[in-house]
Amino acid sequence: MNWTLSNRITVFRIILVPIFVAAFFLEQPYSYYATAILFAIAGWSDWFDGYLARTRGEETAFGRFLDPVADKLLVTVALIMLVDLGTASAVLVSIIICREIIISALREWLAERNVVVHVSQMGKWKTVIQMCAIEGLLIHETIYGFPFHDAGTVLLWIATLLSLWSAYEYLKGALPEFKK
């Protein structure tokens, strides 16, 4: 295993998950700000480790495996904690998490068949909007007249619809493999 800088940043993102959970139990509104800051750091580290891997030629099999695991851990834990706090819809969160599990399994199955599945543009938009939704729901307050919770809720609905749409695209692209 090659411990490149980008892989270390990915591991750092995984280490942030229990710290993120612990921050939920701080006194409010400190918990809102602490979790939002930690989530933002993790989100930016996701972009940054990918950037480093591509620009420095540090792309590794370990990184390709670990990066989506780190992303899904962080997003899933954040969404579950938001449902527990009553700030996110359990139905929307369930749809998003089920989609992630199904598509991860599909990608793994296709990889075993030596079929490369690239992340679609829709999948990338889904991720960005989902991250913004989670940030808004984590902040949960109105600051300088901006209702972060309401914006986060609207974005979570949009992220859920994009999750379903991108899942459809993945399944449609994999359809030929199902017929073999």
C-alpha contacts under 8 A as a table, 3 or more apart, distances in Angstrom:
res1	aa1	res2	aa2	distance
1	M	62	F	6.77
2	N	7	N	7.94
2	N	60	T	7.34
2	N	62	F	7.60
3	W	7	N	5.86
3	W	8	R	6.33
4	T	7	N	5.15
4	T	8	R	6.28
4	T	58	E	6.46
5	L	8	R	5.04
5	L	9	I	6.26
5	L	49	D	7.63
5	L	52	L	7.72
6	S	9	I	5.11
6	S	10	T	6.33
6	S	48	F	7.79
6	S	49	D	4.38
6	S	50	G	6.87
6	S	52	L	5.91
6	S	53	A	5.66
6	S	58	E	7.16
6	S	63	G	7.62
7	N	10	T	4.99
7	N	11	V	6.29
7	N	49	D	7.16
7	N	62	F	7.69
7	N	63	G	5.59
7	N	66	L	7.94
8	R	11	V	5.04
8	R	12	F	6.12
9	I	12	F	4.86
9	I	13	R	6.32
9	I	45	S	6.58
9	I	46	D	7.91
9	I	49	D	6.01
10	T	13	R	5.07
10	T	14	I	6.63
10	T	45	S	7.40
10	T	46	D	6.94
10	T	49	D	6.66
10	T	63	G	7.68
10	T	66	L	7.09
10	T	67	D	5.98
10	T	70	A	6.64
11	V	14	I	5.07
11	V	15	I	6.30
11	V	66	L	7.94
11	V	70	A	7.51
12	F	15	I	4.97
12	F	16	L	6.25
13	R	16	L	5.06
13	R	17	V	6.90
13	R	42	A	5.52
13	R	45	S	7.07
13	R	46	D	7.65
13	R	70	A	6.35
13	R	74	L	7.87
14	I	17	V	5.46
14	I	70	A	5.34
14	I	73	L	7.35
14	I	74	L	7.30
15	I	18	P	6.54
15	I	19	I	7.25
16	L	19	I	5.09
16	L	20	F	5.87
16	L	38	L	7.38
16	L	42	A	7.26
17	V	20	F	4.98
17	V	21	V	6.30
17	V	73	L	7.36
17	V	74	L	5.87
17	V	77	V	7.55
18	P	21	V	4.95
18	P	22	A	6.17
19	I	22	A	5.05
19	I	23	A	6.22
20	F	23	A	5.12
20	F	24	F	6.78
20	F	34	A	7.98
20	F	35	T	5.79
20	F	38	L	6.22
20	F	39	F	7.32
21	V	24	F	5.37
21	V	25	F	7.46
21	V	35	T	7.95
21	V	77	V	7.72
21	V	78	A	7.89
21	V	81	M	7.66
22	A	25	F	5.63
22	A	26	L	7.40
23	A	26	L	5.43
23	A	31	S	5.62
23	A	34	A	6.05
23	A	35	T	5.73
24	F	31	S	5.18
24	F	32	Y	7.39
24	F	34	A	7.90
24	F	35	T	6.42
24	F	81	M	7.77
25	F	31	S	6.51
26	L	30	Y	6.22
26	L	31	S	4.76
27	E	30	Y	5.64
27	E	31	S	5.79
28	Q	31	S	5.15
28	Q	32	Y	6.51
29	P	32	Y	5.25
29	P	33	Y	6.74
30	Y	33	Y	5.27
30	Y	34	A	5.98
31	S	34	A	5.12
31	S	35	T	5.91
32	Y	35	T	5.55
32	Y	36	A	6.08
32	Y	138	L	5.39
32	Y	139	I	4.84
32	Y	140	H	6.70
33	Y	36	A	5.07
33	Y	37	I	6.03
33	Y	138	L	7.45
33	Y	139	I	5.92
34	A	37	I	5.20
34	A	38	L	6.14
35	T	38	L	5.08
35	T	39	F	5.93
35	T	138	L	6.47
35	T	139	I	7.93
36	A	39	F	5.11
36	A	40	A	6.04
36	A	135	E	5.64
36	A	138	L	5.40
36	A	139	I	5.91
37	I	40	A	5.06
37	I	41	I	6.16
38	L	41	I	5.10
38	L	42	A	6.18
39	F	42	A	5.04
39	F	43	G	6.02
39	F	74	L	7.98
39	F	135	E	7.14
40	A	43	G	4.96
40	A	44	W	6.09
40	A	135	E	7.30
41	I	44	W	5.25
41	I	45	S	6.02
42	A	45	S	5.00
42	A	46	D	6.26
43	G	46	D	5.17
43	G	47	W	6.71
43	G	131	M	7.31
44	W	47	W	5.16
44	W	48	F	6.03
45	S	48	F	4.81
45	S	49	D	5.86
46	D	49	D	5.48
46	D	50	G	6.40
46	D	67	D	7.63
46	D	71	D	7.48
47	W	50	G	5.36
47	W	51	Y	6.18
48	F	51	Y	4.97
48	F	52	L	6.10
49	D	52	L	5.07
49	D	53	A	6.04
50	G	53	A	5.09
50	G	54	R	6.23
51	Y	54	R	5.32
51	Y	55	T	6.03
52	L	55	T	5.25
52	L	56	R	5.58
52	L	57	G	7.80
52	L	58	E	7.14
53	A	56	R	5.53
53	A	57	G	5.65
53	A	58	E	4.30
53	A	59	E	4.89
54	R	57	G	5.34
54	R	58	E	6.44
54	R	59	E	6.29
55	T	58	E	7.72
59	E	63	G	6.54
59	E	64	R	7.34
60	T	63	G	5.07
60	T	64	R	6.24
61	A	64	R	5.08
61	A	65	F	6.21
62	F	65	F	5.11
62	F	66	L	5.94
63	G	66	L	5.03
63	G	67	D	5.64
64	R	67	D	5.80
64	R	68	P	7.26
65	F	68	P	6.50
65	F	69	V	6.91
66	L	69	V	5.06
66	L	70	A	6.13
67	D	70	A	5.22
67	D	71	D	6.28
68	P	71	D	4.94
68	P	72	K	6.03
69	V	72	K	5.23
69	V	73	L	6.06
70	A	73	L	5.17
70	A	74	L	6.22
71	D	74	L	5.35
71	D	75	V	6.12
72	K	75	V	5.20
72	K	76	T	5.69
72	K	100	E	7.50
73	L	76	T	5.33
73	L	77	V	5.96
74	L	77	V	5.34
74	L	78	A	6.05
75	V	78	A	5.11
75	V	79	L	6.07
75	V	131	M	7.79
76	T	79	L	5.18
76	T	80	I	6.11
76	T	97	I	6.56
77	V	80	I	5.16
77	V	81	M	6.08
78	A	81	M	5.18
78	A	82	L	6.14
78	A	134	I	7.30
79	L	82	L	5.03
79	L	83	V	6.27
79	L	88	A	7.30
79	L	93	V	6.22
79	L	134	I	7.23
80	I	83	V	5.10
80	I	84	D	6.18
80	I	93	V	7.37
81	M	84	D	4.93
81	M	85	L	6.22
82	L	85	L	5.08
82	L	86	G	6.20
82	L	87	T	5.29
82	L	88	A	5.33
82	L	137	L	7.36
82	L	138	L	7.39
83	V	86	G	4.91
83	V	87	T	5.85
83	V	88	A	4.83
83	V	89	S	6.22
83	V	90	A	5.73
83	V	93	V	7.65
84	D	87	T	7.70
85	L	88	A	7.78
86	G	89	S	7.49
87	T	137	L	6.52
87	T	140	H	7.68
87	T	149	H	7.83
88	A	92	L	7.81
88	A	93	V	7.33
88	A	137	L	7.19
88	A	153	T	7.05
89	S	92	L	5.37
89	S	93	V	6.20
90	A	93	V	5.07
90	A	94	S	5.90
91	V	94	S	5.11
91	V	95	I	6.30
92	L	95	I	5.17
92	L	96	I	6.28
92	L	156	L	7.38
92	L	157	W	7.02
92	L	160	T	6.25
93	V	96	I	5.10
93	V	97	I	6.09
93	V	160	T	7.96
94	S	97	I	5.19
94	S	98	C	5.94
95	I	98	C	5.21
95	I	99	R	6.08
95	I	160	T	6.89
96	I	99	R	5.17
96	I	100	E	6.28
96	I	160	T	5.93
96	I	163	S	6.37
97	I	100	E	5.06
97	I	101	I	6.30
98	C	101	I	5.17
98	C	102	I	6.13
99	R	102	I	5.16
99	R	103	I	6.00
99	R	163	S	6.74
99	R	164	L	7.11
99	R	167	A	6.64
100	E	103	I	5.31
100	E	104	S	5.91
101	I	104	S	5.17
101	I	105	A	6.12
102	I	105	A	5.19
102	I	106	L	6.08
103	I	106	L	4.85
103	I	107	R	6.01
103	I	167	A	6.65
103	I	170	Y	7.35
104	S	107	R	5.14
104	S	108	E	6.20
105	A	108	E	5.08
105	A	109	W	6.12
106	L	109	W	5.08
106	L	110	L	6.09
107	R	110	L	5.09
107	R	111	A	6.03
107	R	117	V	6.63
108	E	111	A	5.04
108	E	112	E	6.34
109	W	112	E	5.22
109	W	113	R	6.59
110	L	113	R	4.99
110	L	114	N	6.32
110	L	115	V	5.08
110	L	116	V	6.96
110	L	117	V	7.46
110	L	174	A	7.73
110	L	177	E	7.85
111	A	114	N	4.81
111	A	115	V	5.27
111	A	116	V	6.17
111	A	117	V	7.82
112	E	115	V	7.43
119	V	123	G	6.03
119	V	124	K	6.94
120	S	123	G	4.99
120	S	124	K	6.43
120	S	166	S	7.38
121	Q	124	K	5.05
121	Q	125	W	6.31
122	M	125	W	5.11
122	M	126	K	6.05
122	M	162	L	6.94
122	M	165	W	7.67
122	M	166	S	5.65
123	G	126	K	4.95
123	G	127	T	6.24
123	G	162	L	7.51
123	G	163	S	7.24
123	G	166	S	5.50
124	K	127	T	5.13
124	K	128	V	6.38
125	W	128	V	5.16
125	W	129	I	6.12
125	W	162	L	7.74
126	K	129	I	5.33
126	K	130	Q	5.87
126	K	159	A	5.36
126	K	160	T	7.98
126	K	162	L	5.35
126	K	163	S	6.06
126	K	166	S	7.76
127	T	130	Q	5.02
127	T	131	M	6.08
127	T	159	A	7.56
128	V	131	M	5.20
128	V	132	C	6.28
129	I	132	C	5.05
129	I	133	A	6.02
129	I	155	L	6.24
129	I	156	L	7.54
129	I	158	I	7.42
129	I	159	A	5.67
130	Q	133	A	4.99
130	Q	134	I	6.21
130	Q	155	L	6.87
130	Q	156	L	6.15
130	Q	159	A	5.09
130	Q	160	T	7.99
131	M	134	I	5.16
131	M	135	E	6.21
132	C	135	E	5.01
132	C	136	G	6.21
132	C	152	G	6.93
132	C	155	L	7.14
133	A	136	G	5.18
133	A	137	L	6.20
133	A	151	A	7.14
133	A	152	G	4.05
133	A	153	T	6.58
133	A	154	V	7.58
133	A	155	L	4.84
133	A	156	L	5.14
133	A	159	A	7.67
134	I	137	L	5.06
134	I	138	L	5.95
134	I	152	G	6.30
134	I	156	L	7.44
135	E	138	L	5.05
135	E	139	I	6.20
135	E	152	G	6.99
136	G	139	I	5.28
136	G	140	H	6.06
136	G	148	F	4.60
136	G	149	H	5.34
136	G	150	D	7.74
136	G	151	A	6.25
136	G	152	G	4.22
136	G	153	T	7.75
137	L	140	H	4.81
137	L	148	F	6.56
137	L	149	H	4.82
137	L	150	D	7.85
137	L	151	A	7.93
137	L	152	G	4.92
137	L	153	T	6.86
138	L	149	H	7.66
139	I	148	F	6.30
139	I	149	H	6.93
140	H	147	P	7.76
140	H	148	F	5.55
140	H	149	H	4.32
141	E	147	P	6.20
141	E	148	F	5.65
141	E	149	H	5.97
142	T	145	G	5.73
142	T	146	F	5.13
142	T	147	P	4.17
142	T	148	F	5.69
142	T	149	H	7.34
143	I	146	F	5.24
143	I	147	P	6.68
143	I	148	F	7.37
147	P	150	D	5.44
147	P	151	A	6.22
148	F	151	A	5.09
148	F	152	G	5.93
149	H	152	G	5.00
149	H	153	T	6.15
150	D	153	T	5.07
150	D	154	V	6.33
151	A	154	V	5.21
151	A	155	L	6.11
152	G	155	L	5.04
152	G	156	L	5.97
153	T	156	L	5.03
153	T	157	W	6.42
154	V	157	W	5.23
154	V	158	I	6.42
155	L	158	I	4.92
155	L	159	A	5.93
156	L	159	A	4.90
156	L	160	T	6.03
157	W	160	T	5.10
157	W	161	L	6.35
158	I	161	L	5.15
158	I	162	L	6.15
159	A	162	L	5.00
159	A	163	S	5.92
160	T	163	S	4.90
160	T	164	L	6.35
161	L	164	L	5.20
161	L	165	W	6.20
162	L	165	W	4.87
162	L	166	S	5.92
163	S	166	S	5.28
163	S	167	A	6.01
164	L	167	A	5.05
164	L	168	Y	6.19
165	W	168	Y	5.09
165	W	169	E	6.40
166	S	169	E	4.90
166	S	170	Y	6.25
167	A	170	Y	5.09
167	A	171	L	6.11
168	Y	171	L	5.11
168	Y	172	K	5.93
169	E	172	K	5.08
169	E	173	G	6.08
170	Y	173	G	5.10
170	Y	174	A	6.17
171	L	174	A	5.00
171	L	175	L	6.05
172	K	175	L	5.16
173	G	176	P	7.19
174	A	177	E	5.44
174	A	178	F	6.73
175	L	178	F	5.13
175	L	179	K	6.65
176	P	179	K	5.25
176	P	180	K	6.83
177	E	180	K	5.39
